[in-house]
Amino acid sequence: MAETPRIGLIANPSKPGARELLLDLIERFTKEGVRLVLEENSAGLLDDGEGVPLTELSPLVDLFVVLGGDGTILWVLRQLHEKIKPIAAINTGTLGFMTCATAETSGALVEALVSGNYLRSDRIVISGQLLQNNQVLESFYALNEVTLCRGVDSRVIHIEACVNELVANHYTGDGLILATPTGSTAYSLSAGGPLVQPGSNVFVVTPICPHTLANRPLVVDAKSKILFDVPEQRDELALMVDGQLVSTISKPAHVRMRRADFKFPLIAMPDQNFYQVLNNKMGWTGSSISKHD
């Protein structure tokens, strides 16, 4: 019998039905004798709830149950970084590639977490820095991707990508993405990048609307050190991390990236797999031409 975990509950208050689902989960977990700790904004959904700031939650629990979509999961990572605990996410958002349950299947998730009958997938994370004149202006972590792209104006931008201090390519176009396997189903996919199995130890360099057709996505070992070199531009560039604006760049700069020293632990139900998620989320259809025993 698995030891009953201590669970931190984190709900996105802006999602419809968040309060009702939170109350239902509290009732279910309480019946199973689970110790619950509510994040303070989540507790605010309840009339008499007392919560803990997210930055103080990790030492008090063994795992998180997050009510929201992929954006809520990314928000948790931005606050906690290496202090992250395993996350089981219930999709109350839109696509939800990283979620493992819905409101309708949340009861099964409760049973799985209490019994320990679930899967864990450790995802690589990008650690990066923005530098100008050898000074670090910003430090960041990304679970999905790091993007350099056009600012307001419509003129093309120029970026040189280096892998382990070797020049890989010079890109001219709308921008350049460095994506993790987790992020291969996000912005990189929209820009024409490949789908990558989550456990793969690789990064993907994906150009955005390149002006040379020969510029294709590049898959590199995640042990590599990646540099996006930004020369003098005519217009501002935007540095985006997991869809959030980190900085605008108006002068020559460097973005250095590597694999972070910690991984992002994501929980899945025992009957879930990457290919099933792709079929469900992307609406893949077709008829089987063979049967597998």
Secondary structure, DSSP 8 states (H G I E B T S, - for coil): -----EEEEEE-TTSTTHHHHHHHHHHHHHHTT-EEEEBHHHHTTSTT---B-GGGTGGG-SEEEEEE-HHHHHHHHHHHGGG---EEEEE-SSS-TT--EESTTHHHHHHHHHHT--EEEEE--EEEEEEETTEEEEEEEESSEEEEEE-SS-S-EEEEEEETTEEEEEEEESEEEEE-TGGGGTHHHHTT-----TT--EEEEEEES-SSTT---EEEETTS-EEEEE---SS-EEEEETTEEEEEE-S-EEEEEEE-SS-EEEEE-TT--HHHHHHHHHT-----SS---
